[in-house]
C-alpha cells in the first residue's frame, strides 16, 4: 500500500479546473472521484491508492530507442525510427533539454529516474507532439516550432514517466521493458517519491507556459490518471464490467494524455478550434486503439516479448477488452474469474476460453474501429510528411497484432 504522500499532488493539479467537451462516443461524460487522498479496497481486500505531487526530474531520451518495430505503408515495411525521422532532430533536442532541467538535488531520486529512462521505450508521446506541431505550424503561419511546443513535449514525457513509476507500484510489477522496476530496486518509498518528483517538475513547467487552456488540458490528464486507477481498483474481478466502463478507464489511463498533448500542440500552432478539436479526437482514438492492442498482446505474446508476465492483467483481476467480449459467450469463464483463480490451472483455463470465444478477434475489430476513426480525424490537415507519419502511427499500432 502506498501511503503518506498522496494529498500533496493531485488536489493541486486538479484545481486548475475540468475540461469540457470530451466525447467518448456516447459516454455520459461522468467524472469520478477527485484525485486526492483516496484508498480503495478491491475484491481481494488490497488497499490501492494513487500518488501524485509536484517536483523536478531528468530524462535520458534516445531516438535509437524508437526500436525496430515495423509497419506496412505504401512502400512496404518501415521501421518506427524511420517513421519518426522527420522529427529526429526535435527528439535529440528534447533529450538535451530534459537533461538540463533535471537537476541533481537528490542522487537517489535522479538515479531512480535514470533507471526507468534507461529501460528504453519508443518515446512516442513527445514525438507525436512534434509531429502534430509541425503538421499544424504552417496552417497557423509559423515557420518553425515555438519554445512552447518544445517545452510541452518535455512536460508530456515527464508526466508519462511519472505515471509509469506509480503504475508499477500500484500493480506491484517486477519488470518494465524487460528491466527491474524502480520499486523493486529502491523500494516503494523511493519509487513513489521519484514519480512525485517527475509530476512536480512537469507541473511547474506547465504553469510557466502561461496558457490557461493548455494548463487546464494537461492538469486534467494528471487527474484522469488517478480516476483511471480508481476505476480499475474498484472493478477488479468484476465480471459485470461493461465495454463502456473499460473504454472510459482506458481513456483516463492512456488516451487522455495523448489527446490532450496533441491538442495542446495544435493550440500552440495558433490554428482554428476545429482543427484543435480534431487533433484531440485523433489522439483519443489512437490512444484507445493502442490500449486495446496492448491488452490483446497481453494474451498473445510471451513474457519475454512483453517485458512482464503474460496475461498479468487477467491474473490480477483487471478485465480488459478480450475478456469482456469473451464473457458474453462463455458462462464458464465467469465462474473461473469469480473464484479469483484459486484452483490450480484455472488461469490457463480462463486464457483458453478467451481465445475459444473469439474474445481476441472481437477486441482486434475494436482496435481497428478506433484506428479508422483516428485516420478520419487527420483529414483536416494538409498533406505533408508529418501527416503521413501520423497516419503511419495508426497503421503501425494495428500491425502489432497482425
Buried (B, 14 or more C-beta within 10 A) or exposed (E): EBEEBBBBBBBBBBEBEEBEEBEBEEEEEEBBEBBBBBBBEBEEEBEBBBBBBBBBBBBBBBBEBBEEBBBBBEEEEBBBBBBBBBBBEBBEBBBEBBEEBBBEEBEEBBBBBBBBBEBBBBBBBBBBBBBBBBBBBBBBEBEEBBEBBBBBBBBBBBBBBBBBBBBBBBBEBBBBBEBBBBBBEBEBBBBBBBBBBBBBBBBBBBEEBEBEEBBBBBBBBBBBBBBBBBBBBBBBBBBEBEBEBBBBBBBBBBBBBBBBBBBBBBBBBBBEEEBBBBBBBBBBBBBBBBBBBBBBBBBBBEEEEBBBBBBBBBBBBBBBBBBBBBBEEBEEBBEBBEEBBEEEEBBEBBBEBBBBBBBBEBBBEBBBBBBBBBBEBBEBBEEBEBBBBBBBBBBBBBBBBE
